[in-house]
Amino acid sequence: MVETRERYNPNEVQELDEVIRSSYNDFVRLERRNLLLTSSVTIISAFSGLNPSKGSILGFTFENLTSSAFYLILLALTAYFMAAFLIYSVPNYRDAKEARKAIVAGSHTLEYSRPWYSIVPPNIGTDSRYYCWVFIHFILPVLAGLASCIVGVLNVT
């Protein structure tokens, strides 16, 4: 038997749900969507060899669009959406992190013996849920934006 210390809070799941729900606001959602869209278009077009020679956006028609101009437009859009996403999401991330600390600080500690062959670590459900949410909501859009900017710069030069 192995001695185990585990965090216990009967309301942790509900409190974590509230933290996740309260961090979604319209500004962050829109900027994340736009950042992921422009990043996806840049990365997909770079790796698939897609290069439109003609484009039409908001009534403006671009004739004889070069590859470097196309990637420069996508690079500018991605940089703008990444800056806007960071401006709107960093305060939400800080608030969620502080709320998570408060939830953990308000928890009790359980000590018990479990078999040595038990492979499930304590609090895996709530910890993995929180970290997956942080990765999908905050880290993945920034990584996609950075990758898109790198691909855009490489294709412009």
ABEGO torsion letter per residue (X at the ends): XBBBBBBBBAAAAAAAAAAAAAABBAAAAAAAAAAAAAAAAAAAAAAAGBBBABBBBGGBBBBGBBAAAAAAAAAAAAAAAAAAAAAAAAAAAAAAAAAAAAAAAABBBBBBBBBAABABBBGAAAAAAAAAAAAAAAAAAAAAAAAAAAAAAAAAX
